């Protein structure tokens, strides 16, 4: 990916959004119309902080190093760097090297041990990073290594799908837990990203996951935490944001549950129409997770909802950022990476971010 074409892409995005012209930052960088110089600076500080957390082996210094490294890699990509160009090119290459080396013979990417501290969460994020970066690689040898690792990681996800259509916390489809809805989002997102860059995904797995997403969402539009928690009534934005993002991304925007879920997010999250109800339906201990997936869902939906959402979201998120560029982050980079990617959405550098503002993502 050439940086010159990235700049052209931003200008095109500005035209598509009906803006008169793109914005230029203090450093002369061309910015999409939604992003101010202040937001651009917040993004730079966060990506710099993530870079400082990276160890010599490419891993982020976290007990959940697979998850944190995969997410940090996507954050650096989303800022405009590639494995070959940009400020964080070396960080991206080191992250790739770490994750490929962390992959076991059966395809599982983990910190080691039985299932690794990150579990299937980390495997999903690592797989998604490999898929997002694959199309940006110009080195044939590196491209072949990524393709092999990505294909193996995808086969692991397919084989780990449980009887409900979701995934368990470890790569065992017969494990005792009943399939966290959050774990499923990471795997479905990874599968979709892999398929988009040319890696085959079994149709049966995709169709089963679509059915699972709809069954996990009740008739009021709330996505459940796990299979046995499905019920009528109010749920959480922490899970509903993720559920609505994937229902939309999987091409099911016309389902009645999707429209209700989007309305729930607008009415209940701290951004947009629900700003007065900041403490409703939101798991504050997982604010970054809630913010990221809810923002992805609204970004993908586009329209007036996104126009209301993004200004409130960046104001709230930047107000929470620490002077060193991080956010409250007990997971060693996971929450900071998720948070900065919320701000980076309008750059549209990641493949998964490129069509959302038009309401066409996933189609």
C-alpha positions as CSV (number, residue, x, y, z in Angstrom):
1,X,0.0,0.0,0.0
2,X,1.5,3.3,-1.1
3,X,1.2,6.3,1.3
4,X,0.4,8.5,-1.6
5,X,-2.7,6.4,-2.4
6,X,-3.7,6.5,1.3
7,X,-3.9,10.3,1.0
8,X,-5.9,10.1,-2.2
9,X,-8.3,7.7,-0.4
10,X,-8.9,10.2,2.4
11,X,-9.8,12.9,-0.1
12,X,-12.2,10.5,-1.9
13,X,-13.8,9.7,1.5
14,X,-14.3,13.4,2.1
15,X,-16.0,13.7,-1.2
16,X,-18.2,10.6,-0.6
17,X,-19.3,12.1,2.7
18,X,-20.3,15.3,1.0
19,X,-17.6,17.4,2.6
20,X,-16.4,20.5,0.8
21,X,-12.7,19.6,1.4
22,X,-10.5,17.4,3.6
23,X,-8.9,18.8,6.7
24,X,-5.1,19.4,7.0
25,X,-3.4,18.8,10.4
26,X,-0.7,21.0,11.9
27,X,1.9,18.7,10.5
28,X,0.5,19.0,7.0
29,X,-1.2,15.5,7.1
30,X,-4.4,15.3,5.1
31,X,-7.3,14.3,7.4
32,X,-10.8,13.1,6.7
33,X,-13.5,15.8,7.6
34,X,-14.6,14.0,10.8
35,X,-11.1,14.1,12.3
36,X,-9.7,17.3,13.9
37,X,-6.0,18.1,14.5
38,X,-6.8,17.4,18.2
39,X,-8.1,13.9,17.5
40,X,-5.2,13.2,15.2
41,X,-2.8,14.2,18.0
42,X,-4.6,11.9,20.4
43,X,-4.2,9.0,17.9
44,X,-0.5,9.7,17.6
45,X,0.0,9.7,21.3
46,X,-1.8,6.5,21.8
47,X,0.1,4.7,19.0
48,X,3.4,6.0,20.4
49,X,2.4,4.6,23.8
50,X,1.6,1.2,22.3
51,X,5.0,1.2,20.6
52,X,6.7,1.8,23.9
53,X,5.0,-1.2,25.4
54,X,6.4,-3.5,22.7
55,X,9.2,-5.9,23.7
56,X,12.2,-7.0,21.7
57,X,10.4,-10.1,20.5
58,X,7.5,-8.0,19.1
59,X,5.1,-8.8,21.8
60,X,3.3,-6.2,23.9
61,X,4.3,-6.5,27.6
62,X,1.1,-7.9,28.8
63,X,-0.1,-11.2,30.3
64,X,-2.5,-11.2,27.4
65,X,0.3,-10.6,24.9
66,X,-1.3,-12.3,21.9
67,X,-4.5,-10.3,22.2
68,X,-2.7,-7.0,23.0
69,X,-0.2,-7.5,20.1
70,X,-2.9,-8.3,17.6
71,X,-4.9,-5.3,18.6
72,X,-1.9,-3.0,18.7
73,X,-0.9,-4.2,15.2
74,X,-4.3,-3.2,13.9
75,X,-4.1,0.2,15.7
76,X,-0.8,0.9,13.9
77,X,-2.3,-0.2,10.6
78,X,-5.3,2.0,11.2
79,X,-3.1,5.0,11.8
80,X,-1.8,4.8,8.2
81,X,1.4,2.6,8.6
82,X,2.0,-0.6,6.7
83,X,4.6,-3.3,7.2
84,X,6.8,-1.3,4.7
85,X,5.9,2.4,5.2
86,X,5.0,4.8,7.9
87,X,6.1,5.5,11.4
88,X,5.1,2.2,12.9
89,X,6.2,-0.1,10.0
90,X,8.9,-1.8,12.2
91,X,6.4,-2.3,15.0
92,X,4.0,-4.0,12.7
93,X,6.7,-6.3,11.3
94,X,7.8,-7.2,14.8
95,X,4.2,-7.9,15.8
96,X,3.8,-10.1,12.8
97,X,7.0,-12.0,13.7
98,X,5.9,-12.6,17.3
99,X,2.4,-13.8,16.4
100,X,3.6,-16.2,13.6
101,X,6.1,-17.7,16.1
102,X,3.4,-18.0,18.7
103,X,1.3,-20.2,16.5
104,X,1.2,-23.9,17.4
105,X,1.3,-26.7,14.9
106,X,-2.5,-27.0,14.9
107,X,-3.0,-23.3,14.1
108,X,-3.7,-22.0,17.5
109,X,-2.1,-18.6,18.3
110,X,-1.5,-18.3,22.1
111,X,1.0,-17.4,24.8
112,X,1.6,-21.1,25.4
113,X,0.4,-23.6,28.0
114,X,-2.9,-25.3,27.7
115,X,-4.9,-22.5,26.1
116,X,-2.8,-19.5,26.8
117,X,-3.9,-16.5,28.8
118,X,-5.7,-14.8,25.9
119,X,-7.6,-17.9,24.9
120,X,-9.8,-17.7,21.8
121,X,-10.1,-13.9,22.3
122,X,-6.5,-13.5,21.5
123,X,-6.6,-16.1,18.7
124,X,-9.4,-14.1,17.1
125,X,-7.6,-10.8,17.4
126,X,-4.3,-12.3,16.1
127,X,-6.1,-13.9,13.1
128,X,-7.9,-10.7,12.3
129,X,-4.6,-8.7,12.4
130,X,-3.0,-11.3,10.0
131,X,-6.0,-10.9,7.6
132,X,-6.0,-7.1,7.8
133,X,-2.2,-6.8,7.1
134,X,-2.0,-9.5,4.4
135,X,-3.1,-7.3,1.5
136,X,-0.6,-4.6,2.5
137,X,2.5,-6.8,2.2
138,X,4.8,-6.4,-0.8
139,X,7.5,-8.9,0.2
140,X,6.5,-12.3,-1.4
141,X,8.3,-14.3,1.3
142,X,6.6,-12.4,4.1
143,X,3.3,-12.7,2.3
144,X,3.6,-16.5,2.0
145,X,4.4,-16.8,5.7
146,X,1.3,-14.7,6.6
147,X,-0.9,-16.6,4.3
148,X,0.2,-19.9,5.7
149,X,-0.3,-18.7,9.3
150,X,-3.7,-17.2,8.5
151,X,-5.0,-20.3,6.7
152,X,-4.0,-22.5,9.6
153,X,-5.6,-20.0,12.1
154,X,-8.8,-20.1,10.1
155,X,-8.9,-23.9,10.1
156,X,-8.5,-23.8,13.9
157,X,-11.5,-21.5,14.2
158,X,-13.6,-23.6,11.9
159,X,-12.8,-26.8,13.9
160,X,-13.5,-25.1,17.3
161,X,-17.1,-23.9,16.5
162,X,-19.4,-25.4,19.1
163,X,-22.8,-27.0,18.8
164,X,-24.6,-23.6,19.3
165,X,-22.7,-22.1,16.4
166,X,-20.5,-20.0,18.6
167,X,-17.1,-20.6,20.3
168,X,-15.8,-21.4,23.8
169,X,-13.1,-19.6,25.7
170,X,-10.6,-22.3,24.5
171,X,-10.2,-24.0,21.2
172,X,-12.3,-27.0,22.3
173,X,-15.8,-27.2,20.8
174,X,-16.9,-29.6,23.5
175,X,-15.8,-27.5,26.5
176,X,-18.1,-27.1,29.4
177,X,-18.8,-23.3,29.0
178,X,-21.8,-22.5,26.9
179,X,-20.2,-20.2,24.3
180,X,-19.5,-16.6,25.2
181,X,-21.2,-14.2,22.7
182,X,-18.1,-12.0,22.9
183,X,-15.7,-14.8,22.0
184,X,-17.9,-15.6,18.9
185,X,-17.6,-12.0,17.7
186,X,-13.8,-12.2,17.6
187,X,-13.9,-15.5,15.6
188,X,-16.6,-14.4,13.1
189,X,-14.8,-11.1,12.5
190,X,-11.6,-12.9,11.9
191,X,-13.3,-15.4,9.5
192,X,-14.9,-12.6,7.5
193,X,-11.6,-10.7,7.3
194,X,-9.8,-13.8,6.1
195,X,-12.4,-14.5,3.5
196,X,-12.2,-11.0,2.3
197,X,-8.5,-11.3,1.6
198,X,-8.8,-14.6,-0.3
199,X,-8.6,-17.3,2.3
200,X,-11.4,-19.9,2.0
201,X,-13.8,-20.3,4.8
202,X,-16.3,-23.2,4.9
203,X,-19.8,-22.0,4.0
204,X,-21.3,-24.3,6.7
205,X,-19.4,-22.5,9.4
206,X,-20.4,-19.1,8.1
207,X,-24.1,-20.0,7.8
208,X,-24.1,-21.5,11.3
209,X,-22.5,-18.4,12.7
210,X,-25.2,-16.2,11.1
211,X,-27.9,-18.2,12.7
212,X,-26.1,-18.0,16.0
213,X,-25.9,-14.2,15.8
214,X,-29.6,-13.9,15.3
215,X,-30.5,-16.4,17.9
216,X,-28.3,-14.7,20.4
217,X,-30.2,-11.4,19.8
218,X,-33.6,-11.3,21.4
219,X,-36.7,-9.8,19.9
220,X,-36.0,-6.5,21.6
221,X,-32.7,-6.2,19.8
222,X,-30.3,-7.0,22.7
223,X,-27.4,-9.4,22.1
224,X,-26.8,-11.8,24.9
225,X,-23.5,-12.5,26.8
226,X,-23.8,-16.3,26.3
227,X,-26.2,-18.9,24.9
228,X,-28.1,-19.6,28.1
229,X,-28.5,-15.9,29.0
230,X,-30.8,-15.3,26.0
231,X,-34.0,-13.8,27.2
232,X,-36.5,-11.0,26.6
233,X,-35.9,-7.6,28.1
234,X,-33.1,-5.2,28.5
235,X,-29.5,-6.4,27.8
236,X,-26.1,-4.7,27.7
237,X,-24.5,-2.3,25.2
238,X,-21.2,-4.1,25.9
239,X,-22.5,-7.1,24.0
240,X,-25.1,-5.6,21.8
241,X,-22.6,-3.3,20.1
242,X,-20.6,-6.3,19.0
243,X,-23.6,-8.3,18.0
244,X,-25.0,-5.5,15.8
245,X,-21.6,-4.9,14.2
246,X,-21.4,-8.5,13.1
247,X,-25.1,-8.8,12.1
248,X,-24.6,-5.8,9.8
249,X,-21.2,-6.9,8.6
250,X,-22.6,-10.3,7.7
251,X,-25.1,-8.7,5.4
252,X,-28.2,-9.1,7.6
253,X,-29.0,-5.4,7.9
254,X,-32.6,-5.9,6.8
255,X,-33.5,-8.1,9.8
256,X,-35.8,-6.5,12.3
257,X,-33.5,-7.3,15.2
258,X,-30.7,-5.2,13.6
259,X,-32.8,-2.0,13.5
260,X,-33.9,-2.5,17.1
261,X,-30.3,-3.2,18.2
262,X,-29.0,0.0,16.5
263,X,-31.8,2.0,18.3
264,X,-30.8,0.4,21.6
265,X,-27.3,1.6,21.1
266,X,-28.3,5.1,20.2
267,X,-30.7,5.3,23.2
268,X,-28.4,3.7,25.8
269,X,-24.8,4.3,25.2
270,X,-23.1,7.5,26.4
271,X,-22.8,8.8,22.8
272,X,-25.5,10.3,20.6
273,X,-29.1,10.5,21.9
274,X,-28.4,8.5,25.0
275,X,-25.8,10.9,26.4
276,X,-27.9,11.7,29.4
277,X,-28.1,8.0,30.4
278,X,-24.4,7.4,30.7
279,X,-24.7,4.6,33.3
280,X,-27.4,2.6,31.5
281,X,-26.6,-0.7,29.9
282,X,-22.9,-0.1,29.8
283,X,-20.2,-2.2,31.5
284,X,-17.9,0.6,32.6
285,X,-15.1,-1.8,33.5
286,X,-15.0,-2.8,29.8
287,X,-15.6,0.7,28.5
288,X,-13.1,0.4,25.6
289,X,-14.6,-2.9,24.4
290,X,-18.1,-1.4,24.5
291,X,-17.0,1.8,22.8
292,X,-15.1,0.0,20.0
293,X,-17.8,-2.4,18.9
294,X,-20.7,0.0,19.4
295,X,-18.8,2.6,17.4
296,X,-18.1,0.0,14.6
297,X,-21.8,-0.9,14.5
298,X,-22.9,2.8,14.2
299,X,-20.1,3.5,11.7
300,X,-21.2,0.6,9.6
301,X,-24.8,1.8,9.8
302,X,-23.8,5.3,8.8
303,X,-26.4,8.0,8.1
304,X,-27.6,10.4,10.8
305,X,-26.8,8.0,13.6
306,X,-23.1,8.2,12.8
307,X,-23.2,11.9,12.5
308,X,-24.6,12.2,16.0
309,X,-22.4,9.4,17.4
310,X,-18.8,10.3,16.4
311,X,-18.6,13.8,17.8
312,X,-19.9,12.7,21.2
313,X,-17.7,9.6,21.2
314,X,-14.4,11.4,20.5
315,X,-15.2,14.1,23.1
316,X,-15.8,11.5,25.7
317,X,-12.9,9.2,24.7
318,X,-10.3,12.0,24.5
319,X,-11.4,13.3,27.9
320,X,-10.5,9.9,29.3
321,X,-7.0,9.7,27.7
322,X,-4.0,10.0,30.0
323,X,-1.2,12.5,29.2
324,X,1.1,9.6,28.1
325,X,-1.4,8.6,25.4
326,X,-2.9,5.5,27.1
327,X,-6.3,4.9,28.7
328,X,-7.1,3.0,31.8
329,X,-5.6,-0.4,30.8
330,X,-5.2,-3.3,33.2
331,X,-4.6,-5.6,30.2
332,X,-1.4,-4.0,29.0
333,X,-2.5,-2.4,25.8
334,X,-5.8,-4.1,25.0
335,X,-8.0,-1.2,26.1
336,X,-5.7,1.5,24.6
337,X,-5.6,-0.2,21.2
338,X,-9.4,-0.6,21.2
339,X,-9.9,3.0,22.3
340,X,-7.6,4.5,19.7
341,X,-9.2,2.4,16.9
342,X,-12.5,4.1,17.8
343,X,-10.8,7.5,16.9
344,X,-9.2,6.0,13.8
345,X,-12.4,4.8,12.2
346,X,-12.8,7.8,9.7
347,X,-9.3,7.3,8.4
348,X,-10.6,4.1,6.7
349,X,-7.1,2.6,6.4
350,X,-8.1,-0.8,7.7
351,X,-10.1,-2.9,5.2
352,X,-12.8,-3.4,7.9
353,X,-13.1,0.4,8.2
354,X,-13.3,1.5,4.6
355,X,-17.0,1.4,3.7
356,X,-18.7,1.9,7.0
357,X,-19.6,5.5,6.7
358,X,-21.8,4.8,3.6
359,X,-23.8,2.2,5.4
360,X,-22.4,-0.4,3.0
361,X,-19.9,-2.3,5.1
362,X,-20.2,-6.0,4.7
363,X,-22.2,-5.9,1.4
